[in-house]
Amino acid sequence: MAYIRKDVSTLTGAERRRFVKALLELKRRGEYDEFVRMHIDYYVSDGDGGLRTAHMAPSFLPWHRRFLLDLERALRRVDSSVTVPYWDWTRDRTARAAPWTDDLLGGNGRRSDHQVTTGPFAYATGDWTIKENVTDGNFLTRDLGRAADPIALPTASDLDWALRDPVYDTEPWDSTVTRGFRNKLEGWGTGSGSVAWRNHNRVHRWVGGVMLGGASVNDPVFWLHHAFVDLLWTRWQNRHREHRYLPAEPPGPTSRQYRRVVARREKLPPWDVTPDQLEDASRIYRYA
Amino acid sequence: MVVSVDGVPVTAGPVVTGRPGTAHGTRRRDLLRGLLGAAAALAIVPVVTASRPTRPVEGGGPADSFDEIYRGRHLQGVLAPTGHGAAADVRWDITVDGRPLHLMRRADGTWLSMVDHYSSYPTPLEAVRAAVDGLGPGERLRAADPAHHHPHMGGHHGLHP
């Protein structure tokens, strides 16, 4: 029986408490920091060599789908009623809206050092000391909307631009492709400045603080953001039912992408699972 | 205005135009080794670069190092020699206030840092400045510590082929 992932703005008080409590328990056990490390380790950029699985690659979506499932399984071992909610940033667009409330993720970082001082993940609680970080900071940081040079969250029309594209991904299967749903959603643009940050990438920037960097998983909003990105993949699938994950076959030895991306029926490291097997998760969970 | 430590304006010229992305797998373990070595090297570099401008930049030509104060932070970078001698293996060793900052390269030749990981910039210097912009007030990069495999430098799982 599939369980339901809900819009975070619709969670009851009890659902919020249990979700937060399960996250804190994973953190206490040290399991949470394994997720932080894993995400850092699998960030391989496309201008450097090697197999890309998590970013700048077709498997951006299935990689994060499986990553979320692993986190969700860990949460459900703590409390079997918990599922990962999603944050629809086309609707909840301000620093005072869900999920930035004191009973959920807490609010913005304070001006002096961007430290999050409200809610269950505030450093002063003693429950959320950051261990794996790019900086020497040991507290959660946010700079919602980037106060010094404000930017807006992506809009519904930004998303629709991605969802309209019937092709999942195109050659050369990296951050430079300008067509295909995957990169339009992942959000690597061309040029510089704020137009270059789209959809998924832009949300990381809007949240700021640790979410901007390699250790973004330290902010639990990472999961709510990626649950929404995952939901968008299912929306795209529903809209383009004849289209599937690409590439269907691995790029050949003459391709510059040879052994650098994961094709539909290849294993997706670090798991023993293929994008083909992750395309339909409807038997595990559905979105409300 | 951005100036180097000796008051000379620093211009970020186009970076070496290497063909990015080859079969050489850049492992994070390699980057770790490189950065730790570079951290030691950079202890000497400031003495050299602070006394003269970085390699003259004429007409925006390539520069192979930078050394400047930006928003109160000391940014230093040198183009690192690579074992392969191939332009594609361009790597910069960067520090902010003496602490290493790992840069990654995109296939379009632009650069991104571990601090600002979801957008990229035309030159290493611009990527480093953006990283400083992304740091909170008073927030510093992690110090290089060979005893601990910092996640922003060395892989814990090391599974990248």
Interface residues (C-beta under 8 A of the other chain):
Chain A: V36 R37 M38 I40 D41 Y42 Y43 V44 S45 D46 G47 D48 G49 G50 L51 M56 G109 S112 D113 H114 Q115 E132 N133 V134 T135 D136 G137 T141 D143 A148 P172 D174 S175 T176 G187 W188 T190 S192 A196 W197 H200 N201 R202 H204 R205 G208 G209 L212 G213 G214 A215 S216 R256 Y258 R259 R260 P269 P270
Chain B: P20 G21 T22 A23 H24 G25 T26 R27 R28 M104 R105 R106 A107 D108 G109 T110 L112 M114 V115 D116 H117 Y118 S119 S120 Y121 P122 E126 D133 G134 L135 G136 P137 G138 E139 R140 L141 R142 A143 P151 H152 G155 H156 H157 G158 L159 H160 P161
